[in-house]
Amino acid sequence: MTEHFDVAIIGASHAGAHAAITLRERGFTGSVLLIGEEPVLPYDRPSLSKAYMLGSISIERILLRDADYWAEHGIDLLLDTSAAHLDPAASTVRLGDGRTIGYGRCILATGGHVRTLACPGADLPGIHMVRSLVDVDAIRAALKPGMKAAIVGAGYVGLEAAAVLRELGHEVVVVETQDRVLARVTGPVLSAFVERKHRAHGVDFRFGRHVAAIEGDGRAEHVLLSSGERLAADIVIVGIGIAPRTELAEAAGLACDGGVLVDQCGRTSDPAIFAIGDCARHPNSYAGGLWRLESVQHATASAEVAADAIMGNPRNYDALPTFWSDQYDMRIQSAGILRGACEALVRGDPDSGAFSIFYLKDGAVVALDAVNSPRDFMGGRALVQERLRVPPELLADTAVPVRQIVKQLVS
């Protein structure tokens, strides 16, 4: 007999969990099922490459809600369970254990696959990813005093891992195919500052090179670079991004192209099925077209939009993209999407360790990076959200709070 739920959510990370939470917060009284592949309760994934890897917080501290919450709010959890097949015509989901679940509405929050190395030796033991609790637990278990670590990828995940390993006393070399850190997400000014910060903490870098092979006798021992250099490595951590998990959607006949395609309310090509979070490619006014975002902000915002549509209160997704990262004593907060040629205006002194970078295009603020500058970030979000035009000399004047600039421009 097929068990039926009014809403079945596939994926129990930030997006899926928040969709269930939002439905209840909005007063939804129907049955809700949350299906998760991991055996643990939904947790905060960004903490994995920061405080959790460092060992300064426990799994209980990063749970999105405790066990009692889900039961008290009537949200059924199926953990350690995969979804094997989605049948839109029958409105059913077949689970990996053979059971079949019926649904009135379905939400896909399937996230992404970690991208892996495609080189000889890429399957050797000693190579780690940073995506799940199991991944980071494996890294923590593998670490021994004074290890040499090679990190592949100088994006946020790789740099956060580098910061943690340096704080734990390990030698760290970061390998990056681009010519600077964070090259895909920010401009040269912030890249240079972050690189200096890491070098000051003892991190070494190899830019403009890719991994040709991982070598070792039964486990990873060396990383061979395209330049011919061979790096000694007791542990290798790969952080080269994720690919959206669209297999379930594609097999179900849903439209996919670089992600599960959705409209401004999160609906897929089947109106009874929604897609949210990392797996969804949605219309984004800040990007100027279809876009796929990987952030907690997008996970929660897209979940709320889908929940509202399910409850008969559809609205267009219009959330401002925001991102954050902690590395050493440095908190980076970003807003907007940096695309195309922009003028970078630095507010404050980078040498002080607290400053902001505003990105202007045709005079309008389109993105922002704030380093240890929460007030600039809070005020600057409004500049980006409203795409306000600001006189550069006014924005550069640190004596004038950004919030005051916003008030002047909108009054």
N, C-alpha and C positions, 0 to 999 in steps of 0.2 A: 504494500500500500504506500502510495506517494504522500509524504507529509508536505503540507502547503504552508507558505508564509506570504504575508502581504508584501514584504520587502525582503529580498535575499541579497546580501552584500558579499561579494567575492573579493577577499583581501582584507586583512585585519591590521594593517599598519595605520599611519596617521589618517589618511583619507577615509578608508573604510570605517575605522572606529569613530571618527568624527561625524560621518554620515549617520551612523546609528545614534550617537549622542544627540545630534542636532534634531533628528526626527522626534525623539522623546522631549527635548527641550521646547520644540515648537508645538507640542501637544498631540503628536501622532499616536493614535490608540491601537493601530493594527499590529499584527505580529511582525517581529523583526528578527532576522537570522544573520549573524556575522560569522563568515567562514574564514579561518586563518590556517595557513600551512605550518606555522611554527607552533610548538607545543606550549608556549608561554602566552600570558595575557598581553594585549596590545601595549607597546612601549614606545618611548621617544627615541626614534632611530638616530637623529643627529648627535645625541649624547654619546653614542658608541665610540666615535673617533675622538672624543674629547675626554670628559671626566670619567666615563666608564672604562675606557682603555687605560687611563692613568691609574685606575683603582681607587679613586677618591669617593665614588658613590657606588651603591649596590643596585641590583636589578629592581628592588622594591622602590627605590627612589626615582626610577625612570618609567614606571608603569603609568600609562595615561589615566587609568582608573583602577582601583583595587577590585578584588574579586566580588565583593559585596555589591558594588555599583551595578554591575551587569544584571545580577539577579534581581536587585531591588527595582530596576527600571524595565524589567521584562524583556531584556535583550538576550536571545538565545545565542550561545557561543558554541561553535564547532571548531575546536583547535586541533592542531596536528592533522588537518584534513585538507586535501586538495580538491579542486574542481577539475574534472576530467573532460566534461563536454557540456556545452551550452546549446540548448535547442529552443530558439525563439518561437518556432511554430507551435511547439507544445508548451511553451513557458515553463521549461524544466531545466534543472542543472543536475547532471550525473556526477556524483562524487567519486573520488579515487577508490573508495572502499566498495563501490557498486550501488550504493543507495541513490535514490533519485529524490530531488527536492523540487516541488512546484513553487512558482512565485507569481505574484501580481505585477510587481516591478522588480527589476534586477539592477544592481549597481556594480559595475566593474571597477575595482580598486586594486588591480593586479600588480601595479608598480613596475619594476624593471629588473632585467637581468644584469648582473655585473659583467662588464666587458672584460674579457680575459686576453692574455698574451697569445699571439699566434706565431710562435717561434719554437725551434727545437728546445726540448727540456721544459716547456711550459707546464707540463703535468707532474713535475717532480715534487715530492714532499718538501715542505719548507717555504712554499709560495702561498701567500695569504691574500684574501680580499677583505674589504671592510664594508659589509652590507647588513649583516644580521648579527644577532646576539651570539650565535654559534661561531661566526667568523671571528669576532673579537675575543670571545673566550678562548679560542684556539691560539690567537696571537699572545694573549696574556700567559697561557700555559707554556708556550714555546720560549718565552723570553727568559734568558739567563743573564746574570751580571756581565757587563762589558761586551755585549754582542755587537757585531757589525751589521748594520741594516741597510739594505738598498730599497729605496722607495721609487716606484715607477709611476710618474705622473705628478705634476706640480699644480694640480687643481686644489680646491679646498680640502678634499678628503686626504690627499697625499700630504699636504702641508700640515694639517692638523695631526696626522699620525707622526710626522717628523717632529713636531713640537713635543708631543707626548714622549716619544722615544728619547729625545734629548733630555727632557726633564727626568727621565728614568736612568740617564747616564750612559746611553748607548751611542756608538758612532753611527752617523747617518749620512748617506749620500742620496740625493734626489736626482733622478734621470728624467728629462723632459724633452719631447721632440720639438717643442716651440723654442723661441729664443728668450723667453722670460716666464716667470711664474704667473699663474692666473691669466694667461694670455687670452683665453676664450671668454672671460667674463668681465674684465676690467681693462683700464688703460695703463700706459707705461708708468705713470707717476706712482700709483699704488703698487704696481708690480715691483718697482725698484725699491720702494720702502719696505715691503714685505720680505723681499730677498735680503736686504741689509739686516733686517731683524733676525732672520734665520741664520745668516752667516755670523752675526754677533753671538749667537748661541751655539756656534760650532757646526752648523749644517753645511755640507759641501754640495755643489751642484754640477751637473753635466747637462748643458743645454744643446739643442740642435742635434740630438742623437737619439736613436731608438735602440731597443733591446734586440740584438741579433740572435742570442741564445742564452738559455740558463744552463749552466754546467754543474756537474757534481756526481759523485759516486753514490748513487742511491737517494740523494737528496740535494737540494740547491746549495751550492757552495760558492759559485762565481756567477756574475752577470757579465756576459760578453756584449759590448756595445758595438754599434755600427762603425765607430771610429777605430775599432780594433782593441780598445782598452778593455781590460778585464778587471772587474771590481770584485773583491772578496766580500762575501755576504753570508752571514750565519742565518739570516732571515730576509725574505723578500716580500714586500707588501705592494700590491698592485692597486692603483687608484686611477683608472683611466676612463671613468664614466660608466654609465649604464645605458642599456638599450631597452625600450619599452616592451613590456610583456603583452604582446598582441595575439599570441597563438590561439587562445580561447576565442577571442573575438573574430579572428580571421576564419577559423573553422566553422563558426556560427554564421558566416556570411555577412558580418558587419563591415562597414566601410572602414578601411585602415590605410594610412599613408604616413609613415613616420610616427605612428601612434594611432590609437583608436580615435577616429574623427567624431567630434561632437559639435552640437550647435551652442549658442550662447547660454542655453539652460543646462548644458551637460548631456543632452539626449544624443544617443547614437543614431545610426540610420534605422534602427528599430525603436519606435517611440516608447516602448515599455522598458528599454534598457538604457542605462546611463553609464558614463565612464568618467572617472575623476582621478585627480592626483597625477603621479608620474606617467601613467600609461596613456593619458588623454591628450589629444592635440586639439586645441580649442581656439576660437576667435579671440584675439587679444589686441585691444586698441593700442596698448603701449608698445607692442611689437609691430603693429601695422599689418597684421594678417594672422594666419594660423600659427600657433606656437605650442610647444610642449615645455612645461616648467617642472623643475625638480626642487621643491622647497616645501617647508612646513606651511608657510603662508598659503601657497597655492593648494596644498592638500586640504586645508581647512576651508578655504574660501570656495573651492569647487564643490566640496562636500555640502556646504550650506546651500549653494545654488541648486544642486540636485535635490536636496531634501525639500526645499521650498517648492520646486516644480512638482514633486511627487504629492505634496500636500495641496496642490491646486493654486499655488501662489507663485507662478513663474516670474522670474526676473532675469535680466541679462547679467552675465559675469562681467564685472567691471573693477575687480580688485587690483590695487596697485601691487606689482611684484616686489617683494622684499626678501632679503637674504641676510644671513649673519654667520660669523665664524669667530671662534675663540682660539687664539694661538699665543702661548706664553701670557704676558700681561696685556695683550692686544685684543680688543674686541672690534671687529669690522662689521659695520651695518651698511647695507646697500639697499637702494630703492630704484625702481625703473629698470629698463633694459637698454644697455649701451649698444647701439647699432650705428654703423656708418661713421662719417667724419664728424667729430664733435670737438668743440673747444673745451679744454679742461681748465677750470678755474680753481686754484688751490686757496682755501680759506684757512688761515692759521699757519703755523710753522711745523712742518714734518719733523724737524729735529727735536721738538718738544714732546713728540710722541702722541699728541692729540691735535688732529686737523681734519679737514673735510675736503673733498674734491667734488665740485659741481660740474656736470657736463651739459653744455649748452649747444643747441642746434638752432640756427636762425634766430638766436637771441633768447630762445625758450629753454628752461631747465628740463632736461629729459631723463636725467639719471643722477645718482648721488652715491658717493662712498664716504662714510664717516668712520674715522679711526679714533676710538676712545672719545668720541664727541656725541653723546646721546642727545644733547639739546639741539645740535645742528641737524641730527638725523630726524628728530621729531618734527622740527619746523620745516626741514627740507622736504619731507614727504609731501607736504601740501604744495610746495612749489612744483614738484614732479607730477603730482596727481592732477593739478590744474593746468600744467604746462605753461606756467606763468613766465612772462618775460621780465627779466630783472636787470637793471643797470649793473654791469660787472663790477664797477667801483663800489657800489653799495653792498653787493654780495661778498666782496673781499674784505670789507670793513668788519673786523672781529668785535669792534666796540658796539656794533648794532646786532642784537640777537636776531636769529633767522625768523623766529616767531613774529618779531616786530616788523620785519620786512614783509612777511606774508600779510599782516594786517594792513600795512600801508598800501599794498598792491590790490587788495580786495575791497578796501573801504571806498 
